[in-house]
Amino acid sequence: MATSIGKLCLSASVAALFAGCASVATQEAATFHPQATGSTWQMSYRNTGSFGKDAEVVVTRGEATWQGSKVGKMTRSDNGMGILILPDGKWAAVVGRDGTPVMTYEPPIGYEYPLKVGKSWDTRHKVTNLATKAVVDYRYSCTVEALDRVTVRAGTFDAFRIACENEHSRNVWWYDPAHGVNVKVDNVRKPGAPEGVGSQKGELVALNLAK
């Protein structure tokens, strides 16, 4: 689904953690398939304003338990925070280093499969900060704008360009379902965003998929 998850940002800064493999037709990713446990990838972020300092972040794919079921977990190297990923690829919660939930999404938030060029969706979610008990109604309007050939430091990838926007942010992700990662991100927080204005550009610099 970036700036520190520890700040509990509600805009899509954590969206750079979205991941998961999918079967790919020429213009369609039909379903979500999780990456193997132990897979890692590194993102380089260039940040301004409320996104904070530039960062190099390694994300590790692991496992966790959520509401009695096994789920995927994406853990960041910079702060130890993680995203719990359901079997359909949606985010269920953000957890701390010790696995304690710090934020939940109801319903879970994520890409709407199948992904194909021209598809749009509009979803609404209640995002709960478990530390403050604050609940925010959160809306996403997303469109799969194109299937681009994208070159970044990690190589060249075929990636869906997915743009999501609400009153506080506009976020563009280039998602490669064949390798299960966002290979490029371009996030902007608008005036009036709770975190303050800022911008973030990121790219994939290394990818190591476990078998």
C-alpha positions as CSV (number, residue, x, y, z in Angstrom):
1,M,0.0,0.0,0.0
2,A,7.3,5.5,1.9
3,T,7.3,7.6,5.0
4,S,7.6,5.9,8.4
5,I,4.6,3.6,9.1
6,G,5.3,4.5,12.7
7,K,3.7,7.9,12.0
8,L,0.5,6.1,11.2
9,C,0.0,8.0,8.0
10,L,-3.4,7.5,6.4
11,S,-2.4,8.4,2.9
12,A,-0.8,5.8,0.6
13,S,2.8,6.3,1.8
14,V,2.8,2.7,3.0
15,A,1.5,1.6,-0.3
16,A,5.0,1.0,-1.5
17,L,4.7,-2.2,0.5
18,F,1.9,-3.6,-1.7
19,A,3.2,-6.8,-3.2
20,G,2.3,-10.3,-4.4
21,C,2.7,-12.3,-7.6
22,A,0.0,-12.7,-10.2
23,S,-0.6,-14.6,-13.4
24,V,-0.3,-12.2,-16.3
25,A,-2.0,-12.1,-19.7
26,T,-0.8,-9.4,-22.1
27,Q,-3.1,-6.8,-20.5
28,E,-4.4,-8.5,-17.4
29,A,-3.3,-9.8,-14.0
30,A,-6.0,-12.3,-13.1
31,T,-5.4,-13.1,-9.5
32,F,-3.2,-12.4,-6.5
33,H,-0.6,-15.1,-5.6
34,P,1.7,-14.5,-2.5
35,Q,5.4,-14.4,-2.9
36,A,7.5,-17.1,-1.1
37,T,8.5,-16.4,2.5
38,G,12.0,-15.0,2.6
39,S,11.7,-12.9,-0.5
40,T,13.2,-9.4,-0.2
41,W,13.3,-6.2,-2.3
42,Q,14.9,-2.8,-1.8
43,M,13.3,0.6,-2.6
44,S,15.0,3.9,-2.8
45,Y,12.8,6.9,-1.9
46,R,13.4,10.6,-2.6
47,N,11.1,12.6,-0.2
48,T,10.1,16.2,0.4
49,G,7.9,17.9,3.0
50,S,5.9,15.6,5.2
51,F,7.4,12.4,3.8
52,G,10.6,13.2,5.7
53,K,14.1,12.3,4.7
54,D,15.2,10.3,1.7
55,A,15.4,6.6,2.5
56,E,16.7,3.2,1.4
57,V,14.3,0.5,2.6
58,V,14.5,-3.3,2.4
59,V,11.1,-5.2,2.6
60,T,11.1,-8.8,3.7
61,R,8.2,-11.2,3.0
62,G,7.3,-13.3,6.0
63,E,4.2,-14.9,7.7
64,A,2.0,-13.9,10.6
65,T,-1.4,-14.8,12.1
66,W,-4.4,-12.6,11.9
67,Q,-7.7,-13.4,13.5
68,G,-6.8,-17.1,13.7
69,S,-5.6,-17.4,10.1
70,K,-2.2,-17.4,8.5
71,V,-1.4,-14.3,6.5
72,G,1.5,-12.8,4.7
73,K,3.6,-10.1,6.4
74,M,5.7,-7.3,4.7
75,T,8.3,-6.0,7.2
76,R,10.4,-2.8,6.6
77,S,14.0,-2.6,7.5
78,D,14.0,1.0,8.7
79,N,11.4,0.7,11.5
80,G,10.4,-2.9,11.8
81,M,6.8,-2.1,11.1
82,G,4.8,-4.5,8.9
83,I,1.7,-4.9,6.8
84,L,-0.5,-8.0,7.2
85,I,-1.6,-9.2,3.7
86,L,-4.7,-11.4,3.3
87,P,-4.8,-14.3,0.7
88,D,-6.5,-11.9,-1.8
89,G,-3.7,-9.4,-1.5
90,K,-5.6,-6.8,0.6
91,W,-4.1,-5.2,3.7
92,A,-5.7,-6.1,7.0
93,A,-3.5,-4.2,9.5
94,V,-0.2,-2.5,10.3
95,V,1.8,-4.2,13.1
96,G,4.7,-3.1,15.2
97,R,8.1,-4.8,15.7
98,D,6.5,-7.1,18.3
99,G,3.6,-8.0,16.1
100,T,1.1,-5.9,18.0
101,P,-1.5,-4.2,15.7
102,V,-1.2,-0.4,15.5
103,M,-3.6,0.2,12.6
104,T,-6.5,-1.7,11.0
105,Y,-8.4,-1.4,7.8
106,E,-12.1,-2.3,7.5
107,P,-12.8,-3.5,5.0
108,P,-9.2,-4.5,4.0
109,I,-7.6,-2.2,1.4
110,G,-5.7,-3.1,-1.7
111,Y,-5.7,-3.7,-5.5
112,E,-9.0,-5.0,-7.0
113,Y,-8.3,-8.0,-9.2
114,P,-8.4,-8.8,-12.0
115,L,-6.1,-5.9,-12.9
116,K,-6.4,-4.7,-16.5
117,V,-5.9,-1.5,-18.4
118,G,-8.9,0.8,-18.1
119,K,-10.3,-0.7,-14.9
120,S,-11.5,1.7,-12.2
121,W,-12.8,1.2,-8.6
122,D,-13.9,3.4,-5.8
123,T,-13.7,1.9,-2.2
124,R,-14.3,3.3,1.3
125,H,-12.7,2.1,4.5
126,K,-12.6,2.8,8.2
127,V,-8.9,3.2,9.3
128,T,-8.5,2.8,13.0
129,N,-5.4,4.0,14.9
130,L,-5.4,1.6,17.8
131,A,-3.1,3.8,20.0
132,T,-5.4,6.8,19.9
133,K,-8.7,4.9,19.1
134,A,-9.3,7.5,16.3
135,V,-11.3,6.2,13.3
136,V,-11.0,7.9,10.0
137,D,-13.3,7.3,7.0
138,Y,-11.0,6.8,4.0
139,R,-11.9,6.7,0.3
140,Y,-9.8,5.6,-2.7
141,S,-10.7,6.1,-6.3
142,C,-8.3,4.1,-8.5
143,T,-7.7,3.6,-12.2
144,V,-5.4,1.2,-14.0
145,E,-4.1,3.8,-16.5
146,A,-1.7,1.8,-18.7
147,L,0.7,-1.1,-18.9
148,D,4.1,0.5,-19.2
149,R,7.6,-0.7,-19.9
150,V,9.5,0.8,-16.9
151,T,13.3,1.0,-16.4
152,V,14.6,1.5,-12.8
153,R,17.9,0.7,-11.1
154,A,16.8,-3.0,-10.6
155,G,16.1,-3.5,-14.3
156,T,13.3,-3.2,-16.8
157,F,9.8,-4.4,-16.0
158,D,6.3,-4.5,-17.5
159,A,4.2,-2.8,-14.9
160,F,0.6,-1.6,-14.5
161,R,0.4,2.1,-13.9
162,I,-2.3,2.5,-11.1
163,A,-3.4,5.9,-10.0
164,C,-5.4,6.4,-6.8
165,E,-6.7,9.7,-5.5
166,N,-8.8,11.2,-2.8
167,E,-9.1,14.7,-1.3
168,H,-5.7,14.4,0.5
169,S,-3.4,12.6,-1.9
170,R,-2.7,11.4,-5.4
171,N,-0.6,8.2,-5.6
172,V,0.7,6.5,-8.7
173,W,2.3,3.0,-8.5
174,W,3.9,1.0,-11.3
175,Y,3.0,-2.5,-10.2
176,D,4.7,-5.5,-11.8
177,P,2.5,-8.6,-11.1
178,A,5.0,-11.0,-12.6
179,H,7.5,-10.2,-9.8
180,G,5.0,-9.0,-7.2
181,V,6.4,-5.5,-6.5
182,N,5.8,-1.9,-7.1
183,V,8.9,-1.0,-9.2
184,K,8.2,2.7,-9.1
185,V,6.1,5.1,-7.1
186,D,5.1,8.8,-7.3
187,N,3.1,10.0,-4.3
188,V,1.9,13.5,-3.6
189,R,0.1,14.8,-0.4
190,K,-2.1,17.8,-1.2
191,P,-2.8,20.9,0.9
192,G,-5.1,19.9,3.7
193,A,-3.6,16.4,4.1
194,P,-3.4,15.4,7.8
195,E,0.3,14.8,7.6
196,G,1.0,18.0,5.6
197,V,2.1,18.5,2.0
198,G,4.9,16.6,0.5
199,S,6.1,14.4,-2.3
200,Q,7.7,11.0,-2.7
201,K,9.4,9.4,-5.7
202,G,10.6,5.8,-5.3
203,E,12.2,3.1,-7.4
204,L,13.1,-0.6,-7.0
205,V,16.9,-1.0,-6.7
206,A,17.1,-4.8,-5.9
207,L,14.9,-7.8,-6.0
208,N,15.5,-11.3,-4.5
209,L,12.6,-13.7,-4.8
210,A,12.8,-16.8,-2.7
211,K,11.6,-20.1,-4.2
